[in-house]
Amino acid sequence: MTSPPLQSGLFAGASVLVDDARGRIDHRPGFLPPAEAAAAFDTLLRGVPWHDECRRMYDREVMTPRLLASFALDGPLPGAIASIAGAVATEVGAAFTHVGLNLYRDENDSVAPHNDHLDELEAGAPIALVSLGATRDMIIRAKQPPRRSLRIALEAGSLLVMSYATQLHYDHGIPKQRVPVGPRISLAFRVRAASSRRY
Ligand SMILES: O=C(O)CCC(=O)C(=O)O
């Protein structure tokens, strides 16, 4: 059972990684019970229509170095996603509308440092990331001095919540790594701005 959101916006058992004028980032390992996290990982790995995408990076087209999927939360959903979405909405206290899934097949998959597109998000709404499968490190870096940099091990069942403001002031990414690692799935819950609710 998950605990209700606290008035402070910090959920029970979480550690606060960032909390200043540039935003707030909370990390809660063990948000999902291990058995639920493992079952959701197996179901989603096999059951989701994963695809890759060609994206423009500067002057060339590159394939995303990971597989993707996405769902509107008010449409048909795999049961595992519906269950996690409910727990995340209760915990964070936000009315998430969409979830983007990332599948990092092994140590060669990654997401480059970036911030979420704020024009696609409801102003002020947080972003919540749930991790399943293998542990991968996330690097979070302040864009301006003081140049703070954090490395967080995102374990299966953990929840990371980034406030809207952090997307202005920090980049986040999952680097490739040298050490072999198995697959990882992340679920990124967002409140999309009404103008960008296209799926
Ligand atoms: O896999 C993660 O935890 C990060 C995903 C991410 O940054 C994104 O979907 O924009």
The ligand as an SDF file (V2000), in Angstrom:
LIG
                    3D

 10  9  0  0  0  0  0  0  0  0999 V2000
   14.8760    6.4740  -18.2460 O   0  0  0  0  0  0  0  0  0  0  0  0
   14.8240    7.4150  -17.4620 C   0  0  0  0  0  0  0  0  0  0  0  0
   14.7720    7.2700  -16.2490 O   0  0  0  0  0  0  0  0  0  0  0  0
   14.8340    8.8200  -18.0160 C   0  0  0  0  0  0  0  0  0  0  0  0
   13.8530    9.0040  -19.1190 C   0  0  0  0  0  0  0  0  0  0  0  0
   13.8150   10.3980  -19.6450 C   0  0  0  0  0  0  0  0  0  0  0  0
   14.6490   11.2140  -19.3570 O   0  0  0  0  0  0  0  0  0  0  0  0
   12.7370   10.7810  -20.5320 C   0  0  0  0  0  0  0  0  0  0  0  0
   11.8680    9.9630  -20.8450 O   0  0  0  0  0  0  0  0  0  0  0  0
   12.7320   11.9540  -20.9690 O   0  0  0  0  0  0  0  0  0  0  0  0
  1  2  2  0
  2  3  1  0
  2  4  1  0
  4  5  1  0
  5  6  1  0
  6  7  2  0
  6  8  1  0
  8  9  2  0
  8 10  1  0
M  END
$$$$
